Amino acid sequence: MQIRADALAQQLSKALRPIYTVYGDEALLAQEAADAIRAAARAQGYGERKVFTVAGAYFDWGPVLGAAQAMSLFAERQFIEIRIPSGKPGKDGSEALQRYCEHLPEDVVTLVTLPRLDKTQLNSAWFLALDGAGATLRVDPVERRALPQWIAQRLLAQGQRVAEGEEGQRTLAFFADRVEGNLLAAHQELQKLALLHPQGELSLAQIEAAVLNVARYDVFKLSESVLGGQVARVLRMLDGLEAEGEAAVLVHWALAEDIRALKRVRDAVDGGKPLPMALREARVWGPKERLFERIVPGLHAADLTRLVQAAQVCDGLVKGLRHPDWPSEPWAGLRRLALMLVQATAPRAPRLALQG
C-alpha cells in the first residue's frame, strides 16, 4: 500500500505495518522517514534490531530469511532492516523477498530501504510483494517551486517564521535560491538558524547573514528553467554549474537536445501531425511535455533555424573551436545560447532580433 510522506506520522500513530519500504534519491527525507519508523517501532517494544546490507550479486539471503523466523533471546519483538543500495536485489533476492513477504511473523517489523526505482523495478514481482505486504513510501526531491513552502514549514516546526506578505516571500525565495538542489544542506542551515536566533520572526537580513550558498544544480533541470522562461534562474544555474566544475559539453548537449526536439516537433506539426502525436514521436514527456505544448504553437521557423545554427557554433566553442562572432569562452557561449532559447520560446517576451 502506497502512503504519502506527509501521511507517515499519522499512519505510524495508528498501528505498525509488518513491513515498510522507503525508496527515493532524496537522502534527507528518506533518512527522516526511516528514523520515524524506527522510533515508532522502539516505542512499541521492537527492541532488537538487525541490519542487512545487500551488496553484490552473490549476497547470501539465508540469514535474512532466518532472522525473521528466529525467536529473539533478548527482546520479544525484532526490528529488521534490509538495505539495497543498488535497488537491484537480483534473481535470488527477488525470490527471497517474495518468500519473506509471504511468511512475516507477528513479532517482527521490517524496513526495506532503496534508491529511486524505475518503472520496471516498480512493476517487478519483488516490489509488488513488498507493496502488498505492508506500506511503501516514495521520497521525492523538493522541487524549486515548492522549496519556499518547505522551508517555511521547517522554520515553523522549530518555532521560527518569516514576515507576512511580500517581504516574507522575498525572504523565503532568497533562502530557496541559496539551498536549491541540496536538501541536506538546507536542513543544516535551518538548524543553524535555530541555534543563532530565538524563536519568533526572522528578518531577511538575519537570513542573508546566516545562510550559506550551498545550492547544487542539475544540468537536466536547466532545460526546464530555460523552456519556462526563468532568465534569472537560468543564469544562476549556469553560474553554479560552472563553479561546480560541470562539463560544458554536457550542458551544451542538454540545450542542443531541446533545440533539436523543438525543431522535430514543429516540423511534424507543420507537416500536418497533431501536436500530441508529434510529442510522442519526439519522445517528449513529463514536465517538458507541458512546456512544449505551450511553446510549439508560437514558435517561428526562422527562430528555430537560427537556434540550430547557434547550437552548432556553440558545439565548436565547448570543444575548443573559436568563432569570430561568438565569445571565446565556452561558458559565455552557453549563456548566449541559453538566452537565445529563452527568448525564442517565450511568446510574451519582446521579440528582439536573435543573433546566431
Contacts in CASP RR format, 6 or more apart in sequence:
PFRMAT RR
TARGET T0000
AUTHOR 0000-0000-0000
METHOD contacts of the structure
MODEL  1
MQIRADALAQQLSKALRPIYTVYGDEALLAQEAADAIRAAARAQGYGERK
VFTVAGAYFDWGPVLGAAQAMSLFAERQFIEIRIPSGKPGKDGSEALQRY
CEHLPEDVVTLVTLPRLDKTQLNSAWFLALDGAGATLRVDPVERRALPQW
IAQRLLAQGQRVAEGEEGQRTLAFFADRVEGNLLAAHQELQKLALLHPQG
ELSLAQIEAAVLNVARYDVFKLSESVLGGQVARVLRMLDGLEAEGEAAVL
VHWALAEDIRALKRVRDAVDGGKPLPMALREARVWGPKERLFERIVPGLH
AADLTRLVQAAQVCDGLVKGLRHPDWPSEPWAGLRRLALMLVQATAPRAP
RLALQG
1 17 0 8 1.000
1 131 0 8 1.000
1 132 0 8 1.000
1 134 0 8 1.000
1 135 0 8 1.000
1 136 0 8 1.000
2 131 0 8 1.000
2 135 0 8 1.000
2 136 0 8 1.000
2 137 0 8 1.000
2 138 0 8 1.000
3 11 0 8 1.000
3 135 0 8 1.000
3 136 0 8 1.000
3 137 0 8 1.000
4 137 0 8 1.000
5 29 0 8 1.000
5 33 0 8 1.000
5 137 0 8 1.000
5 138 0 8 1.000
5 139 0 8 1.000
5 140 0 8 1.000
8 33 0 8 1.000
8 36 0 8 1.000
8 37 0 8 1.000
8 137 0 8 1.000
9 36 0 8 1.000
11 17 0 8 1.000
11 135 0 8 1.000
12 36 0 8 1.000
12 37 0 8 1.000
12 40 0 8 1.000
13 40 0 8 1.000
16 40 0 8 1.000
16 41 0 8 1.000
16 44 0 8 1.000
16 46 0 8 1.000
16 109 0 8 1.000
17 109 0 8 1.000
17 134 0 8 1.000
17 135 0 8 1.000
18 104 0 8 1.000
18 106 0 8 1.000
18 108 0 8 1.000
18 109 0 8 1.000
18 110 0 8 1.000
18 133 0 8 1.000
18 134 0 8 1.000
19 101 0 8 1.000
19 104 0 8 1.000
19 109 0 8 1.000
19 110 0 8 1.000
19 111 0 8 1.000
19 112 0 8 1.000
19 130 0 8 1.000
19 133 0 8 1.000
19 134 0 8 1.000
19 135 0 8 1.000
20 37 0 8 1.000
20 109 0 8 1.000
20 110 0 8 1.000
20 111 0 8 1.000
20 112 0 8 1.000
20 134 0 8 1.000
20 135 0 8 1.000
20 136 0 8 1.000
20 137 0 8 1.000
21 111 0 8 1.000
21 112 0 8 1.000
21 113 0 8 1.000
21 114 0 8 1.000
21 127 0 8 1.000
21 130 0 8 1.000
21 131 0 8 1.000
21 134 0 8 1.000
21 135 0 8 1.000
21 136 0 8 1.000
21 137 0 8 1.000
22 30 0 8 1.000
22 33 0 8 1.000
22 34 0 8 1.000
22 37 0 8 1.000
22 111 0 8 1.000
22 112 0 8 1.000
22 113 0 8 1.000
22 114 0 8 1.000
22 136 0 8 1.000
22 137 0 8 1.000
22 139 0 8 1.000
23 30 0 8 1.000
23 87 0 8 1.000
23 113 0 8 1.000
23 114 0 8 1.000
23 115 0 8 1.000
23 116 0 8 1.000
23 117 0 8 1.000
23 136 0 8 1.000
23 137 0 8 1.000
23 138 0 8 1.000
23 139 0 8 1.000
24 30 0 8 1.000
24 114 0 8 1.000
24 115 0 8 1.000
24 116 0 8 1.000
24 117 0 8 1.000
24 138 0 8 1.000
24 139 0 8 1.000
24 140 0 8 1.000
25 115 0 8 1.000
25 116 0 8 1.000
25 139 0 8 1.000
25 141 0 8 1.000
26 139 0 8 1.000
26 140 0 8 1.000
26 141 0 8 1.000
26 142 0 8 1.000
26 183 0 8 1.000
27 183 0 8 1.000
27 184 0 8 1.000
28 183 0 8 1.000
28 184 0 8 1.000
28 186 0 8 1.000
28 187 0 8 1.000
29 139 0 8 1.000
29 140 0 8 1.000
29 142 0 8 1.000
29 183 0 8 1.000
30 113 0 8 1.000
30 139 0 8 1.000
33 137 0 8 1.000
33 139 0 8 1.000
34 111 0 8 1.000
34 113 0 8 1.000
37 109 0 8 1.000
37 111 0 8 1.000
38 49 0 8 1.000
38 79 0 8 1.000
38 111 0 8 1.000
41 47 0 8 1.000
41 77 0 8 1.000
41 79 0 8 1.000
41 109 0 8 1.000
42 79 0 8 1.000
44 77 0 8 1.000
45 75 0 8 1.000
45 76 0 8 1.000
45 77 0 8 1.000
46 75 0 8 1.000
46 77 0 8 1.000
46 78 0 8 1.000
46 79 0 8 1.000
46 108 0 8 1.000
46 109 0 8 1.000
47 74 0 8 1.000
47 75 0 8 1.000
47 77 0 8 1.000
47 78 0 8 1.000
47 79 0 8 1.000
48 72 0 8 1.000
48 74 0 8 1.000
48 75 0 8 1.000
48 77 0 8 1.000
48 78 0 8 1.000
48 79 0 8 1.000
49 78 0 8 1.000
49 79 0 8 1.000
49 80 0 8 1.000
49 81 0 8 1.000
50 67 0 8 1.000
50 78 0 8 1.000
50 79 0 8 1.000
50 80 0 8 1.000
50 81 0 8 1.000
51 80 0 8 1.000
51 81 0 8 1.000
51 83 0 8 1.000
52 63 0 8 1.000
52 64 0 8 1.000
52 67 0 8 1.000
52 80 0 8 1.000
52 81 0 8 1.000
52 82 0 8 1.000
52 83 0 8 1.000
53 83 0 8 1.000
53 85 0 8 1.000
54 82 0 8 1.000
54 83 0 8 1.000
54 84 0 8 1.000
54 85 0 8 1.000
54 86 0 8 1.000
54 89 0 8 1.000
54 93 0 8 1.000
55 85 0 8 1.000
56 86 0 8 1.000
57 90 0 8 1.000
59 92 0 8 1.000
59 93 0 8 1.000
61 92 0 8 1.000
61 93 0 8 1.000
61 96 0 8 1.000
62 96 0 8 1.000
64 80 0 8 1.000
64 82 0 8 1.000
64 96 0 8 1.000
64 100 0 8 1.000
65 96 0 8 1.000
65 99 0 8 1.000
65 100 0 8 1.000
67 78 0 8 1.000
67 80 0 8 1.000
68 78 0 8 1.000
68 80 0 8 1.000
68 100 0 8 1.000
68 103 0 8 1.000
68 104 0 8 1.000
68 105 0 8 1.000
68 108 0 8 1.000
68 110 0 8 1.000
69 103 0 8 1.000
69 105 0 8 1.000
72 78 0 8 1.000
72 107 0 8 1.000
76 107 0 8 1.000
77 107 0 8 1.000
77 108 0 8 1.000
77 109 0 8 1.000
78 107 0 8 1.000
78 108 0 8 1.000
78 109 0 8 1.000
79 108 0 8 1.000
79 109 0 8 1.000
79 110 0 8 1.000
79 111 0 8 1.000
80 108 0 8 1.000
80 109 0 8 1.000
80 110 0 8 1.000
80 111 0 8 1.000
81 110 0 8 1.000
81 111 0 8 1.000
81 112 0 8 1.000
81 113 0 8 1.000
82 110 0 8 1.000
82 111 0 8 1.000
82 112 0 8 1.000
82 113 0 8 1.000
83 112 0 8 1.000
83 113 0 8 1.000
84 112 0 8 1.000
84 113 0 8 1.000
84 114 0 8 1.000
85 115 0 8 1.000
86 115 0 8 1.000
87 114 0 8 1.000
87 115 0 8 1.000
87 117 0 8 1.000
87 121 0 8 1.000
88 121 0 8 1.000
89 96 0 8 1.000
89 97 0 8 1.000
89 126 0 8 1.000
93 126 0 8 1.000
94 124 0 8 1.000
94 125 0 8 1.000
94 126 0 8 1.000
95 126 0 8 1.000
97 112 0 8 1.000
97 126 0 8 1.000
97 129 0 8 1.000
97 130 0 8 1.000
98 125 0 8 1.000
98 126 0 8 1.000
98 129 0 8 1.000
100 110 0 8 1.000
101 129 0 8 1.000
101 130 0 8 1.000
101 132 0 8 1.000
101 133 0 8 1.000
102 129 0 8 1.000
104 110 0 8 1.000
104 133 0 8 1.000
112 130 0 8 1.000
117 127 0 8 1.000
121 127 0 8 1.000
127 136 0 8 1.000
130 136 0 8 1.000
141 181 0 8 1.000
141 183 0 8 1.000
142 150 0 8 1.000
142 183 0 8 1.000
144 176 0 8 1.000
144 180 0 8 1.000
144 181 0 8 1.000
144 221 0 8 1.000
144 233 0 8 1.000
147 176 0 8 1.000
147 179 0 8 1.000
147 180 0 8 1.000
147 186 0 8 1.000
148 169 0 8 1.000
148 172 0 8 1.000
148 173 0 8 1.000
148 175 0 8 1.000
148 176 0 8 1.000
149 172 0 8 1.000
151 172 0 8 1.000
151 175 0 8 1.000
151 176 0 8 1.000
151 179 0 8 1.000
151 186 0 8 1.000
151 190 0 8 1.000
152 161 0 8 1.000
152 162 0 8 1.000
152 172 0 8 1.000
154 187 0 8 1.000
154 190 0 8 1.000
155 161 0 8 1.000
155 162 0 8 1.000
155 190 0 8 1.000
155 193 0 8 1.000
155 202 0 8 1.000
158 190 0 8 1.000
158 191 0 8 1.000
158 193 0 8 1.000
158 194 0 8 1.000
158 199 0 8 1.000
159 199 0 8 1.000
159 200 0 8 1.000
160 193 0 8 1.000
160 194 0 8 1.000
160 197 0 8 1.000
160 199 0 8 1.000
160 200 0 8 1.000
160 201 0 8 1.000
160 202 0 8 1.000
161 200 0 8 1.000
161 201 0 8 1.000
161 202 0 8 1.000
162 168 0 8 1.000
162 171 0 8 1.000
162 172 0 8 1.000
162 201 0 8 1.000
162 202 0 8 1.000
162 204 0 8 1.000
162 207 0 8 1.000
163 171 0 8 1.000
163 201 0 8 1.000
163 203 0 8 1.000
167 204 0 8 1.000
168 204 0 8 1.000
170 204 0 8 1.000
171 202 0 8 1.000
171 203 0 8 1.000
171 204 0 8 1.000
171 207 0 8 1.000
174 204 0 8 1.000
174 207 0 8 1.000
174 208 0 8 1.000
174 211 0 8 1.000
175 189 0 8 1.000
175 207 0 8 1.000
175 211 0 8 1.000
177 215 0 8 1.000
177 236 0 8 1.000
178 189 0 8 1.000
178 211 0 8 1.000
178 212 0 8 1.000
178 213 0 8 1.000
178 214 0 8 1.000
178 215 0 8 1.000
179 185 0 8 1.000
179 186 0 8 1.000
179 189 0 8 1.000
179 211 0 8 1.000
179 214 0 8 1.000
179 215 0 8 1.000
180 215 0 8 1.000
180 216 0 8 1.000
180 217 0 8 1.000
181 215 0 8 1.000
181 216 0 8 1.000
181 217 0 8 1.000
181 218 0 8 1.000
182 214 0 8 1.000
182 215 0 8 1.000
182 216 0 8 1.000
185 212 0 8 1.000
185 214 0 8 1.000
185 216 0 8 1.000
186 214 0 8 1.000
189 210 0 8 1.000
189 211 0 8 1.000
189 212 0 8 1.000
189 214 0 8 1.000
192 210 0 8 1.000
192 211 0 8 1.000
193 202 0 8 1.000
193 206 0 8 1.000
193 207 0 8 1.000
193 210 0 8 1.000
193 211 0 8 1.000
196 206 0 8 1.000
196 210 0 8 1.000
197 206 0 8 1.000
197 210 0 8 1.000
215 236 0 8 1.000
215 240 0 8 1.000
216 244 0 8 1.000
217 237 0 8 1.000
217 240 0 8 1.000
217 241 0 8 1.000
217 244 0 8 1.000
217 246 0 8 1.000
219 241 0 8 1.000
219 246 0 8 1.000
219 250 0 8 1.000
219 251 0 8 1.000
219 254 0 8 1.000
220 254 0 8 1.000
221 237 0 8 1.000
222 234 0 8 1.000
222 237 0 8 1.000
222 238 0 8 1.000
222 241 0 8 1.000
222 251 0 8 1.000
222 254 0 8 1.000
222 255 0 8 1.000
222 338 0 8 1.000
223 254 0 8 1.000
223 255 0 8 1.000
223 257 0 8 1.000
223 258 0 8 1.000
223 288 0 8 1.000
224 287 0 8 1.000
224 288 0 8 1.000
224 291 0 8 1.000
225 233 0 8 1.000
225 234 0 8 1.000
225 237 0 8 1.000
226 234 0 8 1.000
226 255 0 8 1.000
226 258 0 8 1.000
226 338 0 8 1.000
226 341 0 8 1.000
226 342 0 8 1.000
226 345 0 8 1.000
227 258 0 8 1.000
227 288 0 8 1.000
227 291 0 8 1.000
227 292 0 8 1.000
227 295 0 8 1.000
227 341 0 8 1.000
227 345 0 8 1.000
228 291 0 8 1.000
228 342 0 8 1.000
228 345 0 8 1.000
228 346 0 8 1.000
229 342 0 8 1.000
229 345 0 8 1.000
229 346 0 8 1.000
229 349 0 8 1.000
231 339 0 8 1.000
231 342 0 8 1.000
234 338 0 8 1.000
234 339 0 8 1.000
234 342 0 8 1.000
235 335 0 8 1.000
238 251 0 8 1.000
238 331 0 8 1.000
238 334 0 8 1.000
238 335 0 8 1.000
238 338 0 8 1.000
241 251 0 8 1.000
242 248 0 8 1.000
242 331 0 8 1.000
248 318 0 8 1.000
248 330 0 8 1.000
248 331 0 8 1.000
248 334 0 8 1.000
249 318 0 8 1.000
249 319 0 8 1.000
251 318 0 8 1.000
251 334 0 8 1.000
252 311 0 8 1.000
252 314 0 8 1.000
252 315 0 8 1.000
252 318 0 8 1.000
252 330 0 8 1.000
252 334 0 8 1.000
252 337 0 8 1.000
255 311 0 8 1.000
255 314 0 8 1.000
255 334 0 8 1.000
255 337 0 8 1.000
255 338 0 8 1.000
255 341 0 8 1.000
256 311 0 8 1.000
256 314 0 8 1.000
256 315 0 8 1.000
258 288 0 8 1.000
258 341 0 8 1.000
259 304 0 8 1.000
259 307 0 8 1.000
259 308 0 8 1.000
259 311 0 8 1.000
259 341 0 8 1.000
260 308 0 8 1.000
260 311 0 8 1.000
261 282 0 8 1.000
261 283 0 8 1.000
261 284 0 8 1.000
261 292 0 8 1.000
262 292 0 8 1.000
262 295 0 8 1.000
262 296 0 8 1.000
262 299 0 8 1.000
262 304 0 8 1.000
262 307 0 8 1.000
262 345 0 8 1.000
263 304 0 8 1.000
263 307 0 8 1.000
263 308 0 8 1.000
264 278 0 8 1.000
264 281 0 8 1.000
264 282 0 8 1.000
265 275 0 8 1.000
265 278 0 8 1.000
265 279 0 8 1.000
265 282 0 8 1.000
265 284 0 8 1.000
265 292 0 8 1.000
265 296 0 8 1.000
266 296 0 8 1.000
266 299 0 8 1.000
266 301 0 8 1.000
266 304 0 8 1.000
268 277 0 8 1.000
268 278 0 8 1.000
268 281 0 8 1.000
268 282 0 8 1.000
269 275 0 8 1.000
269 278 0 8 1.000
269 296 0 8 1.000
269 297 0 8 1.000
270 301 0 8 1.000
273 281 0 8 1.000
275 293 0 8 1.000
275 296 0 8 1.000
275 297 0 8 1.000
278 296 0 8 1.000
279 285 0 8 1.000
279 289 0 8 1.000
279 292 0 8 1.000
279 293 0 8 1.000
284 292 0 8 1.000
295 345 0 8 1.000
295 347 0 8 1.000
298 347 0 8 1.000
299 344 0 8 1.000
299 345 0 8 1.000
300 344 0 8 1.000
303 344 0 8 1.000
303 354 0 8 1.000
304 344 0 8 1.000
306 340 0 8 1.000
306 344 0 8 1.000
306 354 0 8 1.000
306 355 0 8 1.000
306 356 0 8 1.000
307 340 0 8 1.000
307 341 0 8 1.000
307 344 0 8 1.000
307 354 0 8 1.000
309 356 0 8 1.000
310 336 0 8 1.000
310 337 0 8 1.000
310 340 0 8 1.000
310 356 0 8 1.000
311 337 0 8 1.000
313 323 0 8 1.000
313 325 0 8 1.000
313 326 0 8 1.000
313 356 0 8 1.000
314 326 0 8 1.000
314 333 0 8 1.000
314 334 0 8 1.000
314 336 0 8 1.000
314 337 0 8 1.000
316 323 0 8 1.000
317 323 0 8 1.000
317 326 0 8 1.000
317 327 0 8 1.000
317 328 0 8 1.000
317 330 0 8 1.000
317 333 0 8 1.000
318 330 0 8 1.000
318 334 0 8 1.000
320 330 0 8 1.000
322 328 0 8 1.000
325 355 0 8 1.000
325 356 0 8 1.000
326 333 0 8 1.000
326 336 0 8 1.000
326 356 0 8 1.000
327 333 0 8 1.000
327 336 0 8 1.000
340 354 0 8 1.000
340 355 0 8 1.000
340 356 0 8 1.000
342 349 0 8 1.000
343 349 0 8 1.000
343 352 0 8 1.000
343 354 0 8 1.000
344 354 0 8 1.000
END
